[in-house]
Structure formats: structure tokens, C-alpha cells
Amino acid sequence: MNYFVYPCEGEQEDSWASGERCESVVVHLTDPINDIGSVSELIASQLYTLELSPVADINVDGLVDYRAQRPRVHYLNGALEDIAIPALGLFHAKDIEGTSFLLLLGTEPDFCWQGLNSELMAVFAQLGVKRLYRAGSVAGALPHTRQPDMLIRTRNADPVAPALEADVWYPASFSDFLEYSLGQMGVATFSVTVRVPMYIAGHHYAAGAASALSMLAKTAGLSLPLGDLEASAAEESEQLAQLTEHNEQLAEIVAALEAEYDRAEGHPGLIQAPQHSLTVPSADEIGRAAESFLARVDASMVKRKEHADNEQAQLTERLKNMRAAWQHASSGHRSGAEAHTEAEPRTAGEPDAHGQEDGGPAPQRPRGRHAAD
């Protein structure tokens, strides 16, 4: 008996075994608190434009901590008119060319990972899944003026790129949990993690999202929508260029990162997304693609834009803190005695050389019943 994953209304539980088989599944779950550069959110906005047919209903009521991922309500002229609740769905999806694949799309669960993981693995087995693909992001020391690079992780498959030589433990996401579990069962897994310039980690990074989605599409053999992300990336590039021109702190940081990045001449284990082909499609191909896209897009869907003034204010404050941290780190190169004599005590809340503030690590998002402890 399943507790979280159910057949769609009117379907029997054995319908998965007798339904359409899909060897590939794209797993894309978003945690707004830990979404570096809003890369997952931006990719999700493109995946939702595809033709989607529900494969299973997933009950998120026991999976989501609503105090941590609160539903959003719409206030309009004195009344609450609508509510948006965190959702998670398993779909049959079709890419731009009509190729079918499975898509697990929605919010990352907070609770019952092992239970949900077991039920999803059972459904994937019945549907014939042999390959898993996913994309995410991480903050990195690179400038926005260079093409985004990324780490490609594989298991039970030929490597897409040379492996990053490292030995680390880090806090897992549910997507990591599912990727590991399927890999243990012999499923081929492919994971794309794009690096986001650390000074814009709290802002939208459309260039990174476009690169990650492009690499995911190439690896999975799918044709996925990139146009909106590429247009947003061009706008962001112009805004950052203007901000760099008028912000001395940002200009110094970007110049230092450019010099370091260019000296390294690439990082082992990191690759860049493929350049797009310049082949011009025929008029018929353009027409068919446009008709297919317009038929799928919800007319009521509106792009959410960040206010430019607010974005600049937040970025300026971040740069100020980073510059103070770098100056503090530079002072550490002096001799111990001299540094001890001359260094001024750090005030509460000021970043140290590692970007941490007094008082310990940054607070984590509250989870479950421990949130009140």
C-alpha cells in the first residue's frame, strides 16, 4: 500500500506496469531556500511549458513542512482570492520535438524521504526507467563575465566529462537521495551542477540556468526550451555590466576573479555547456515549433520580474561585506606578531575571512517539530 504516490484518479495501481514505458526520467525539485542563483526555479519555469500528462498523484500533505515552505495566498481588493500550495508531480512529458520522458517536478519534500523514495523507485521500475537526469547549482569563485561552467556526475554510465577529483561529505537534497538509491539499483544517473558567481548567489542567474538546462538536454538527448532563459541572460549581462561600470567594489571583485579564472585555464572536472548550432531552421520547422509552443503555454502565465532598484541595493550590500572579508583575509598574510598587534577587533555581525559572521554559522531553515527547539 502506498502512502504518498497514487495512480491518477480513475486508474488502477497496476496501470503503471501496463502504461507507456519511459526509459528516461528527469528529476527537478526546487528548494527555494537553497536554490543558488534561483537556477532550479528558472529551469522549472521552462519545464512547466512542456506538454505534461499526469502519471501519478503525489500527496504532499505529509511530505512538506508548511512552516518552512509556506503556501502563498493572493490578496485582492479586500479578500483572499487564491492560494498556491507546494506541489510535487510525476508526469509524462514531451519535449519540443515530441520525444517522451518522465518528469518528476515540483517542491522538494521535507519529510519521509525514505518512504517516498521507496515508492518512487517502485513506480520507476514498473515504468521501465533506466536513466535519471537532474540539474542544480552551487556557488563558486568565478566571474559572471566568463561562460558558466559545471560539474557532471555520472554512475553506471560512460562519463560525460573527466571526474572532479575530490573526497567530501555534504548535506544531501532529496534529489541526491533518489539519485544515489537508483544508482545502487543499476540505473544510470547523470547530474549537472552549474557554478554561480558567489556575489550573485542570492539573485537570479539566468546564464547559469540556460547552461545547465542546455547540458541536461544534450546529455539526455532531449530538445528543451532555452529561449526565455537566454533572453533573460542577455538582460542580466547588460545590467551587471552597467552596475560594474558604476560600482567600484564590484569592478574590483570581478577583475580579481577574472585574473584568477584566466590563470587557471580551466578547472579539472568542470566543463562548459556546448555552443548552440548556428543552423537556421526552415520556415515550416519554425512554424511547427511556434504552434506547438503556443498551444502548450498557459496564456495567464506572467513572468515574475525582480525590481531593479531592490536587486542593486541587495547586491551592493553583499559586495560591501565581501570586500570587508577580503581585506580581513589579506591582513592574515602579515606576520603573526604584527597581525596580532595591528589587527582591530571584529565587531559583531562583521564577516570574517571566510564570509562568516560572529555568532556561528548562518541559521538554517527550520525543519519539522525541531523548528521550535
C-alpha positions in Angstrom: 0.0 0.0 0.0 1.4 3.4 -1.0 1.2 6.4 1.4 2.4 9.1 -1.0 2.3 8.1 -4.6 -1.1 7.0 -6.1 -2.4 6.2 -9.5 -4.2 9.1 -11.1 -8.0 9.3 -10.4 -9.8 6.5 -12.2 -6.7 4.4 -12.8 -5.7 1.1 -11.1 -2.4 0.6 -9.3 -1.2 -1.8 -12.0 -1.8 0.8 -14.6 1.9 1.9 -14.3 3.1 -1.6 -15.4 0.7 -1.6 -18.4 1.1 2.1 -19.3 3.5 3.9 -21.5 7.1 2.9 -20.8 9.8 5.6 -20.4 13.5 4.8 -20.0 14.5 8.3 -19.0 13.3 10.4 -16.0 14.3 14.0 -15.4 14.1 14.8 -11.7 13.8 18.5 -10.9 12.8 19.5 -7.4 13.2 23.1 -6.0 14.0 24.2 -2.5 13.6 28.0 -2.6 15.9 28.5 0.5 18.8 26.6 -1.0 18.4 27.4 -4.7 21.7 29.1 -5.5 21.1 31.8 -8.2 17.5 30.6 -8.5 18.8 28.2 -11.1 16.2 25.5 -10.2 13.4 27.9 -10.2 14.4 29.3 -13.6 14.7 25.8 -15.1 11.4 24.7 -13.6 9.7 27.7 -15.3 10.8 26.3 -18.7 9.9 22.7 -17.9 6.4 23.7 -17.0 5.8 25.0 -20.5 6.2 21.4 -21.9 3.3 19.2 -22.7 2.6 17.4 -19.4 0.3 14.5 -18.6 0.0 13.2 -15.0 1.3 9.7 -14.4 0.7 9.7 -10.6 -0.8 11.8 -7.9 1.6 12.6 -5.0 0.2 13.6 -1.7 2.5 16.3 -0.3 0.5 16.9 2.8 2.7 14.5 4.8 5.9 15.5 2.9 6.1 19.3 3.3 6.7 21.4 6.4 4.3 24.2 5.7 6.0 26.4 8.3 9.2 26.2 6.2 7.6 26.2 2.7 4.5 28.3 3.4 1.7 28.3 0.9 1.2 31.7 -0.8 -2.2 33.5 -0.7 -3.4 36.1 -3.2 -5.0 39.2 -1.6 -7.1 41.3 -4.0 -9.1 44.3 -3.0 -10.1 43.3 0.5 -10.3 39.5 0.1 -8.2 36.4 -0.4 -8.8 35.2 -3.9 -6.4 32.3 -4.4 -3.8 30.1 -2.7 -0.8 28.4 -4.1 0.2 25.2 -2.2 3.6 23.5 -2.7 3.1 20.6 -5.1 5.0 17.7 -6.5 4.0 15.7 -9.6 5.1 12.8 -11.8 4.4 13.4 -15.4 4.7 12.0 -18.9 6.4 14.9 -20.7 7.1 15.6 -24.4 10.0 17.8 -25.5 9.9 20.3 -28.3 10.5 17.5 -30.9 7.8 15.3 -29.3 10.2 12.9 -27.5 8.6 11.4 -24.4 10.2 11.2 -21.0 9.2 11.0 -17.3 9.4 14.2 -15.3 9.4 14.5 -11.5 8.7 18.2 -11.0 7.8 20.4 -8.0 8.9 21.2 -4.5 11.5 19.3 -2.5 9.9 17.2 0.3 10.9 17.9 3.9 9.7 14.7 5.5 9.5 10.9 4.9 12.3 10.7 2.4 12.8 7.0 2.7 9.1 6.2 2.3 8.7 8.5 -0.8 12.0 7.3 -2.2 10.9 3.6 -2.0 7.5 4.3 -3.6 9.0 6.3 -6.5 11.6 3.6 -7.1 8.8 1.0 -7.4 6.9 3.2 -9.8 10.1 3.9 -11.9 10.7 0.1 -12.0 7.2 -0.6 -13.4 7.6 2.2 -16.0 11.0 0.8 -17.2 13.2 3.7 -16.1 16.9 3.1 -17.0 18.3 6.6 -16.8 18.0 9.5 -14.4 18.9 13.1 -15.2 18.9 16.2 -13.0 20.4 19.7 -12.7 21.3 22.0 -9.8 23.7 24.8 -8.8 26.4 25.7 -6.3 28.2 29.0 -5.5 31.7 29.3 -6.9 34.6 31.7 -7.3 34.2 32.7 -10.9 33.2 35.9 -12.6 29.9 36.5 -14.5 31.9 37.6 -17.5 33.0 34.1 -18.3 30.9 31.3 -19.7 29.3 29.3 -16.8 31.0 26.0 -16.1 29.6 22.9 -14.3 30.4 19.6 -12.7 28.9 16.5 -14.4 28.4 13.5 -12.1 27.6 10.0 -13.5 27.1 6.5 -12.3 26.6 3.2 -14.2 27.3 5.2 -17.4 30.2 6.4 -19.5 31.5 9.7 -18.1 30.4 12.8 -19.9 33.5 14.7 -18.6 36.6 13.9 -16.5 35.7 13.3 -12.9 36.4 16.1 -10.3 39.0 14.5 -8.0 37.6 15.2 -4.5 36.6 13.4 -1.3 33.9 15.3 0.6 30.7 14.8 2.5 27.9 17.4 2.2 24.2 17.8 3.2 22.1 15.9 0.7 19.0 17.0 -1.1 16.1 14.6 -1.8 17.3 14.5 -5.4 20.7 13.3 -4.2 19.0 10.7 -2.1 16.9 9.4 -5.1 19.9 9.6 -7.4 22.0 7.5 -5.0 19.3 4.9 -4.5 18.6 4.4 -8.2 22.3 4.2 -8.8 22.6 1.4 -6.3 19.9 -0.4 -8.3 21.9 -0.2 -11.5 20.1 2.8 -13.0 22.4 5.1 -15.0 22.4 8.6 -13.4 23.6 11.9 -14.7 23.8 15.1 -12.6 24.6 18.6 -13.8 25.7 21.2 -11.2 26.4 24.7 -12.6 28.6 27.1 -10.7 27.1 30.5 -9.8 29.3 33.6 -9.2 29.3 33.9 -5.4 28.5 37.7 -5.4 25.1 37.0 -7.2 24.3 33.7 -5.5 21.2 35.3 -3.9 19.9 36.7 -7.3 18.6 35.2 -10.5 21.4 33.8 -12.7 19.7 33.0 -16.0 23.0 32.4 -17.8 23.7 29.5 -15.4 20.2 28.1 -15.7 20.4 28.2 -19.5 23.8 26.5 -19.5 22.6 23.8 -17.1 19.4 23.1 -19.0 21.4 23.0 -22.3 23.8 20.5 -20.9 21.0 18.4 -19.4 19.2 18.4 -22.8 22.3 17.3 -24.6 23.1 14.6 -22.1 19.5 13.3 -22.1 19.1 13.6 -25.9 16.1 16.0 -25.4 15.1 19.3 -27.0 14.2 21.6 -24.2 13.1 25.3 -24.3 16.0 27.7 -23.8 14.9 30.9 -25.5 13.4 32.7 -22.5 16.5 31.9 -20.3 18.9 33.1 -23.0 16.9 36.3 -23.4 17.0 36.8 -19.6 20.7 36.1 -19.5 21.3 38.8 -22.1 19.3 41.3 -20.0 21.2 40.3 -16.8 24.5 40.7 -18.6 23.7 44.2 -19.6 22.5 45.1 -16.1 25.6 43.7 -14.5 27.8 45.5 -17.0 26.2 48.8 -16.0 26.5 48.0 -12.3 30.1 47.1 -12.7 30.8 50.4 -14.5 29.3 52.4 -11.7 30.3 50.2 -8.7 34.0 50.2 -7.8 33.6 47.3 -5.3 32.0 45.1 -7.9 34.6 46.1 -10.5 37.5 45.1 -8.2 35.9 41.7 -7.3 35.2 40.9 -11.0 38.7 41.9 -12.1 40.3 39.7 -9.4 38.1 36.7 -10.2 38.8 37.2 -14.0 42.5 37.1 -13.4 42.3 34.1 -11.2 40.0 32.2 -13.6 42.2 33.0 -16.6 45.4 31.9 -14.8 43.8 28.6 -14.0 42.9 28.0 -17.7 40.0 25.8 -16.7 39.4 23.6 -13.7 39.8 19.8 -13.8 36.4 18.1 -13.7 34.5 21.2 -14.8 33.2 21.7 -18.3 31.1 24.3 -20.2 27.8 23.8 -22.0 28.1 23.2 -25.7 27.8 26.2 -28.1 24.5 26.3 -29.9 24.4 25.4 -33.6 24.0 28.3 -36.0 22.0 26.3 -38.5 18.8 28.2 -39.4 15.7 26.1 -39.3 13.2 26.1 -42.3 10.1 28.2 -42.2 8.0 25.1 -41.7 10.1 24.0 -38.8 9.8 27.4 -37.2 6.0 27.4 -37.7 5.5 23.9 -36.3 7.7 24.8 -33.2 5.8 28.0 -32.7 2.4 26.4 -32.9 3.4 23.6 -30.6 4.9 26.1 -28.1 1.9 28.5 -28.1 -0.5 25.6 -27.7 1.2 24.5 -24.5 1.9 27.8 -22.8 -0.8 29.0 -20.3 -2.0 32.4 -21.5 -2.3 33.5 -17.9 1.4 32.8 -17.1 3.2 36.0 -16.3 7.0 36.4 -15.9 8.0 37.5 -12.4 10.5 40.3 -12.6 12.6 41.5 -9.7 12.7 45.2 -9.0 16.0 46.6 -10.4 16.5 49.0 -7.5 16.0 46.4 -4.9 18.3 44.0 -6.7 21.0 46.6 -6.9 20.7 47.5 -3.2 21.0 43.9 -2.1 23.9 43.3 -4.4 25.7 46.4 -3.2 25.4 45.3 0.4 26.7 41.8 -0.5 29.7 43.4 -2.3 30.4 45.6 0.7 30.5 42.6 3.0 32.7 40.6 0.6 35.2 43.4 0.2 35.5 43.7 4.0 36.0 40.0 4.2 38.7 40.0 1.6 40.5 42.9 3.3 40.4 41.0 6.6 41.8 37.9 4.8 44.6 39.9 3.2 45.7 41.1 6.6 46.3 37.5 7.6 49.4 37.3 5.3 51.3 39.5 7.7 53.5 38.0 10.4 51.6 36.6 13.4 53.0 39.1 15.9 52.4 42.1 13.6 49.0 41.0 12.7 48.1 40.4 16.4 49.4 43.9 17.3 47.8 45.8 14.5 44.6 43.9 13.7 41.5 45.6 15.1 38.8 43.5 16.9 36.0 42.5 14.6 32.6 43.9 15.6 29.6 41.7 16.0 28.0 40.8 12.7 31.0 41.7 10.5 32.1 38.9 8.1 35.4 37.2 8.8 37.9 35.9 6.1 35.6 33.1 5.3 32.5 35.2 4.9 31.1 34.1 8.3 29.6 36.4 10.9 30.2 36.4 14.6 27.8 34.1 16.4 28.5 30.9 14.4 27.2 29.6 11.1 24.2 31.2 9.3 20.8 29.9 10.7 19.4 27.0 8.8 15.8 26.7 7.6 13.5 25.3 10.4 12.5 21.7 9.8 9.6 19.8 11.3 9.0 19.7 15.0 12.5 20.7 15.8 11.8 24.2 14.4 10.6 25.4 17.8 13.5 23.9 19.8 
